[in-house]
Amino acid sequence: MRDPSLRRSYALFRAFLREQTDPEHCYRLLAVDAADQVERHLPLSGAVVADVGGGAGHFTEEFRRRGAHGYLFEPDAAELTARGTAPEGAVIADGYLLPLADGAADVCFSSNVLEHVADPQTFLSEMVRITRPGGLIYLAFTNWLSPWGGHETAPWHYLGAERARNRYHRRTGRDAKHTLGQNLFAVHIGPTLRHVRTRDDIALVTARSRYAPFLAELIPRLPGIREFATWNLLLILRRLP
């Protein structure tokens, strides 16, 4: 699918709406799309790819299908075995302290993890550490003020995180999976971009609205508006020598 395009955005949105009932279709399509985005900047065949927080391994599988040496690092054993068994070669590891040598990876990949860590700057620093000079860092996350920022409680998180959780419980009869300040954190686009641009160990290749059908690179440049309109920010960074 051409990126960006209405067809691509529609297909991904439809898959997202079916995520609870058909997670295989949703995450396989997302993995293909993410691998396409990486290959715009670096060929995957023969590359070493570290998938940080990759859950059940859909992204790692797609990287391997394209000839990469994919390695999955996931801190949650339940997520790792969500499809029954852990993917081959997967490692239970914390994104703050990855069991890899400096510069071990050609690509360090993280999809929708940053909003779940309490210290995003340290998380990014660890991704940078394990990436070789000239290698790529793929970092995508759902910002808090996105319509999906509250995850399963969205868009009611706009009225307050606790109120949104209470509404979710009343509607479903169960507790929401995510709690702000515990396993979900309010990450914003402006501060993230400012931090990235002040670092001397990475260069910003692109910052774009990950799923936008048009103006994907323009939206994150608009202060204020970007916090609501970006939905999901994709950063592709290059490790400097």
Secondary structure, 3 states (H helix, E strand, C coil): CCCCCHHHHHHHHHHHHCCCCCHHHHHHHHHHHHHHHHHCCCCCCCCEEEEECCCCCHHHHHHHHCCCEEEEECCCHHHHCCCCCCCCCCECCCCCCCCCCCCCEEEEEEECCHHHCCCHHHHHHHHHHCEEEEEEEEEEEECCCCCCCCHHHCCHHHHCHHHHHHHHHHHHCCCCCCCECCCECCCCHHHHHHHHHHCCCEEEEEEEECCCCCCCCCHHHCCCHHHHHCCEEEEEEEECC
